[in-house]
Amino acid sequence: MVQAPIFHVNGDDPEAVLFVSQLAVDFRQEFNKDVVIDLICYRKRGHNEADEPSGTQPLMYEQIKKQKSTRDLYAAALADQGVVSKEESDRIETDYRAALDEGKHVVKSLVMEPNSGVFVDWTPYIGHDWNAPGDTRFDSKRLRELASNINTVSEGFPLQRQVSKIYEDRRKMAAGAMAINWGFAETLAYATLLDEGYAVRLTGQDVGRGTFSHRHAVVHSQKDGHTYIPLKNLAPDQPAFTIHDSLLSEEAVLAFEYGYATTTPTSLVIWEAQFGDFANGAQVVIDQFISSGEFKWQRLCGLTMLLPHGYEGQGPEHSSARLERFMQLCAEHNMQVCVPSTPAQVYHMLRRQMIRPMRRPLIVMSPKSLLRHKDAVSTMEELADGSFQTVIDEVDNLDKTKVKRLVLCSGKVYYELLEARRAHEKNDIAIVRLEQLYPFPYDRLKEVIGHYPNLKKVVWCQEEPRNQGAWYNSRHRMLRVVHSFRPDRNLLLGYVGRDPSASPAAGYTALHIEEQTRFIHEALRI
């Protein structure tokens, strides 16, 4: 089934085990193929020293008790062959036991002094919190040069028609003739980091193209199928840009990338899920390492997870990255949870992850429909001179003294709220985006709410069901800000969104639309 040889070997024959192990390694090195060793043996005792396995496996352990140990069998064989006498083997056993009792090293090949040449200096990254300064601006002239480089392939390279159009549009974006979309801003973030000396590593299912065909960091010749990666060809001495399409084994890939990121503080290491829902296959890695590794083992890690998240009516397995699970794991500023809503935001967020000296995991609820949304666009000036905004205030020119109701939200639901608000001219309602849910931006949110002196009500609007999303894990934080704003006013905080549900999303498009229309109208009092 897996096209791999399987070597079956008796665990009571140490020389056969050694031979098969060497053979398997040689096979793997020679043919670059998987190989399996089926070591046939038994467990002599229970799963710990105090466990008595005969309580549940009486017949098996009656036989095991009669078995001579591997050591005894091998010692007898060596004595029969005249290689090692019984007396000498007994002395070896006695000396080994004595060394264990005395706490001495018994592994003869043990490296006593570590190789300092492979050490990684984490000193510059110790002791920094999420608000550590990091200037993510970039020289506009150099930015346009890089924009040209990452959208250039060699003359005569036959691009697929739609890909060619994407690259043509990106050249127009770089020239200012078109607004910048998500895919272009993201690849520009990688280009600028590479230009500043940071390596970039990106893995996940279909990351070269992007599951939603927005990235196209790897292009394929339509003539012979060979590939070209513009981000690898920015300069002769540039840092490494590594991009791998991985198999659908979230736990294995994410675990490897976590380990990789703990050894390379100067690399932006990203794992992208094909859909955010699929990250639950790696929940053990998230729980045991990503959320808690720093506090359990003092291991810093700057891994970034891109989890496509958004309710577009695609059903319960293609909608939710389970934001609520990550929020529940948040404590002591152990990681960052962001929901960027514009190309400039994702650009500065990715750059901030490297430029700031803090190295902690970054969890991103990344978009799907916003990748091509007509309003989810940015300018080259916003990329060159901007910064990541943890909170984005109302964008329309409303009279803020007349605003009575403030809607807080995150993600793509913002654009649906904005469209409905404009269509119904509800100009006494402002919409504010929380782009970073953790660590929570208390001061910035308080500053933004302070722009509206006559508020009567603040509501949190989310597209996830009430028992999911950010509501239950963030409302106390929002309340803290709301109650601190003119305490004498007694501002209220309410919830607007889908009803509680055991499923992450509706599986029927008409029901999805009906639910969305209802809570959008409720949020805006339409």
Helices and strands as residue ranges (DSSP letters): E 6-10, H 14-31, E 36-40, G 53-55, H 58-66, H 70-80, H 86-101, G 116-118, G 123-125, H 140-149, H 161-175, H 182-195, E 199-204, E 219-220, E 227-228, G 230-232, E 241-245, H 250-261, E 267-272, G 276-282, H 283-285, I 286-290, H 293-297, E 304-308, H 323-329, E 336-338, H 343-355, E 362-366, G 369-372, H 380-385, E 391-392, G 400-402, E 405-409, H 413-423, E 429-434, E 436-438, H 442-449, E 457-465, H 471-484, G 487-489, E 492-498, H 509-524
